[in-house]
């Protein structure tokens, strides 16, 4: 019986949610992003719930946005699928910008 090693990494997803509605709506959308990550078997590690910020410059005619982020562990082979789903939200205007990166862990 052979053992297959599954490569996982720790990632952080940070994104801007347009200020279209209330903070409760932004939180609900944030929770849907976390659910999307869990659908791809990601293990959620740390959270930064949406907080309203003034943007340094306008992004898609928005001067303010909710900043949110989630740190999670996922299989490397699932990241492209996750990124494509997030890009779809960006194209639909649900996310202004996002940043997905590998998080370095200091020991």
C-alpha positions in Angstrom: 0.0 0.0 0.0 1.5 3.3 -1.1 1.1 6.5 0.9 0.4 9.7 -1.0 1.6 12.9 0.5 -0.9 15.7 0.2 0.7 19.2 0.1 -1.1 21.9 2.0 -0.1 25.5 2.7 -1.3 28.3 4.9 -2.9 31.1 2.8 -4.4 34.5 3.6 -7.3 36.0 1.5 -7.8 39.7 2.0 -10.5 41.5 0.1 -12.5 44.7 -0.2 -16.3 44.5 -0.2 -18.1 47.6 -1.7 -20.2 49.6 0.7 -23.5 48.8 -1.0 -25.6 48.1 2.1 -25.3 47.7 5.8 -22.5 46.2 7.8 -24.7 43.1 8.4 -24.9 42.5 4.6 -21.1 42.8 4.4 -20.7 40.3 7.2 -23.2 37.9 5.5 -21.2 38.1 2.3 -17.9 37.5 4.3 -19.5 34.4 5.8 -20.4 33.2 2.3 -16.7 33.6 1.2 -15.7 31.5 4.3 -18.3 28.9 3.3 -16.9 28.8 -0.2 -13.4 28.1 1.3 -14.9 25.3 3.4 -16.6 23.8 0.3 -13.0 23.3 -1.1 -12.0 21.6 2.2 -10.1 24.5 3.5 -9.5 24.7 7.3 -10.3 28.2 8.5 -7.6 29.4 11.0 -8.0 33.1 11.6 -10.6 35.8 10.8 -10.8 39.5 10.3 -14.5 40.5 10.1 -15.4 43.3 7.7 -14.5 46.8 8.9 -15.4 50.0 7.0 -12.4 52.0 5.8 -11.9 55.1 3.7 -9.9 54.1 0.6 -6.7 56.0 -0.2 -8.0 56.3 -3.8 -11.3 55.4 -5.6 -11.7 51.9 -6.7 -14.5 51.4 -9.2 -16.0 54.7 -8.1 -16.1 53.7 -4.4 -14.5 55.9 -1.8 -15.1 53.5 1.2 -15.2 49.7 1.5 -15.2 46.9 4.0 -11.9 45.2 4.5 -12.0 41.6 5.5 -9.6 38.7 5.5 -9.4 35.0 6.4 -6.4 32.8 7.0 -6.8 29.2 6.0 -5.0 26.0 5.2 -5.8 24.3 1.9 -4.4 21.8 -0.5 -2.2 23.4 -3.1 -4.1 21.8 -5.9 -7.4 23.5 -4.8 -6.0 27.1 -4.8 -6.6 27.7 -8.5 -10.3 26.7 -8.2 -10.7 29.0 -5.1 -9.0 31.9 -7.0 -11.4 31.4 -10.0 -14.4 31.5 -7.7 -13.1 34.7 -6.0 -12.4 36.3 -9.4 -16.1 35.6 -10.4 -17.2 37.7 -7.4 -14.8 40.4 -8.5 -16.2 40.5 -12.0 -19.8 40.6 -10.6 -18.9 43.6 -8.5 -19.3 41.8 -5.1 -15.6 42.3 -4.4 -13.6 45.4 -5.4 -10.1 43.9 -5.0 -8.6 40.8 -3.5 -5.2 39.5 -2.5 -4.5 35.8 -2.0 -1.0 34.8 -0.8 0.9 32.1 1.0 1.4 33.1 4.6 4.9 32.5 6.0 4.9 31.0 9.5 7.7 32.0 11.8 8.9 29.4 14.2 
